[in-house]
Amino acid sequence: MTAFVFYLFAALAIASGAMVVTARNPVHSVLFLILTFFNVAGLFILLGAEFVAMIMVIVYVGAVAVLFLFVVMMLDIHAVTLREGFTKILPVGAVVALVLFVELALVFGTWLMAPDLDAVRGAPTPAVGELSNTQAIGAVLYTDYVYLFQLAGIVLLVGMIGSIMLTLRARVGVKRQNPRTQANRPLEDCIEVKKVATGKGV
């Protein structure tokens, strides 16, 4: 039964992944992408990685794919216009596809097993009840791959700053706050002290 469910999820993931690329409507492509994420999450559950499966659903389906869907629906994309420019970018696409094919051929052609694979296999593995899936991932992520984890965070931060700088526009007539100007204002411009006689206040 487990093998049947595995092949079912795998077949659906491959089919939906192919439909992401071949679908003519961009909205349909994003919907097929969401279906692919769900099937991959099912595969992770079969592997016993419940935490990764939930991250796949919450982050990729709940945030990334929905963001793609909103962007695609807000953009005015005409399929006819896209097909008209297909012949212009065909040579560039063919070159990119050729480079990608050569890179994949080099990767699979020079595939080697890790030299310490036998030692890793022989390492003692804690029982399932002693260490949860989340604890196991955290122990490996924040010890062996902590520098790569921090590097990934820096890459995301740089990407976020770059997207903000690319979309930032200076509009005329829009009032904006200047924290430096506000912090450097003299005290007399900020507050006004009035002396009120005793018994004569409002």
N, C-alpha and C positions, 0 to 999 in steps of 0.2 A: 504493500500500500504506500509506503514512504517513497519507494522508487517511482511509482506512478505519479504521485503528487509532484515529485521533483521534476520529472520530464514534462509534466503539464505546465508547471510554472516556467521552466526553461524555454519550452516551445512558445508559450505566450509572450515571454520577454523578447525572444528573438523576432517573432512576428510583429509585435508592436514597435520594436526598435526599427525594423525595416519600414514600417508605415510612417514613422517619424520623418524619414528621409524622403519617401516617395509620395507622401500626401501632397496634393496640390494646394489645399487650403491651409494656411499657417495655423489657424485655430485648431483644426483637426490634428495637426502635427503636435501641438502642445498637449492636447488631450491624449494622444497615443503615448506621449512622453510620460504623462502621469500614470497611465496604465503600465508602462515599463517599470516605473519606480515601485509600484505596488507588487508586481511580480518578483522583482529583485528582493523586496522586503520579505516576501514569502520564502524565497530561497534562503535568506539569512536565518529565518525562523527554523527552517529544516536543519540548518547547520548548528543550531543552538545559540546563535548570536542574537538574542532578543533585543539587546540594547542597540545594536547597529540597525536592526530592522525598524525599531521605533524612531531612531534618528533619520533613517531614510524616509519614513512617512512624514514625520513632523517637519524636518528641515527642507527636504527636497520637494515633497508634494505640497506641504502646507505653506511654504514660503517661496522657494525658487520657481517651481512650475506655475504657481498662481501668479507670481510676478511676471513671468513670461507671458502668461495668458492675458493679463491686463495690458501689457505693453503692446502685444500683437493686436488686441481688440481696439486699442486707442489709435494705433497707426492706420493711416489710410493706404492700405496695400492693395493694389490692383494686380490680379494674376496675369492679365493680358500684358500689362507693362513689364512685368517680370520676365515673361516669355520673350518679349521683344529684345531685351538686353542679354538674353542667354547666349546668343552667338558671339557677342562681343567679348564676353568673359570666358568663353569656352577654352581658348588656348591657355589662359592663366590657370583655370581649373584643372586642365589636363596636366600641366607642369606640377601643380601642387599634389595631385593624385599620384603622379609618378614618383615624386620625392617621398611621399608617405609610404608607397608600396616598397620602395628601396629600403627605407628605414625599418619597416616591419620585417622584410626579408633578412636584413642584417641582425635584427633582434632574435628572430627564431632560428637563424642559421648558426649563431654563436651562443646559443643557450647552454649554460653550464649550471650544474647544481652547486650549492654552497659547499665549500670544503669541510665545514664543520657540521654538515647535515646529520651525520650519525651521532655526534655528541648532543645535538639539539634533540634528536629523537630519543636518546637515552636519558635525557634529563628527567628528574622526577616531576610528575604532573600532579598538582593537588586534586583532591576529590572534588566532585561537583558541589557537594554540600558545604565544603570548607571555603570556597572562593566563588563568588558570583561572577557573571559575565562582565558586569560593569567594573568590578574591582580588578579583574584580570586585564581588561583593556586599559584602565587607568594606571595600573602598575607598570605595564610595558610602555605606555605612551609617555608617562612623565619620568621615566628612568632611562630607557634605552634610546628613545626618540624625542627627548625633551628639546634639544636644539632645533630639530626639524619642525617640531610643533611650534616653537617660537618663531621660526623663519616663515612658516605658513601664515601665522598671525601678522607678521610684518608685511608680507605680500598682500594680504587682504586689506591692511590699513593703507598701503600705498595705492592700491586700486580704488579704495573708497575716496581718498583725497584727490586722486586724478579725475574720477568721475564728477566730484563736486566742482573742481576747477574748470572742467570742460563745459559744464552746464551752468556755471555762474555767469549771469548777465547783469551789467550795470544799466539800470533803467532810470530815465530822467523823470524827476518829479516824485520819486519815491523816497520817503524819509527812512533813513537807516540809523541804527544806534552805533555810536563810536565809543566803546568802553574806555579807551585811553583818554578821550576828551572829557568824558564824564568823571573819570577818576581824578583828573588834574584840574577840575574846576575849583576856583577859590571858595573858601568857606562862606564868604559874604553872599555869593550867588546861590548857595544851596539853602541856607536858612536865614530867617530874619527874627531877631530877638526884640520883643516889645515888652517894655516895662509897664505893667498895669498897677495902678494904685490899689491899695487894699480897700475892698468894699465897693470898687467902681467897675469891676469886671462884669461881663455879660452873664 
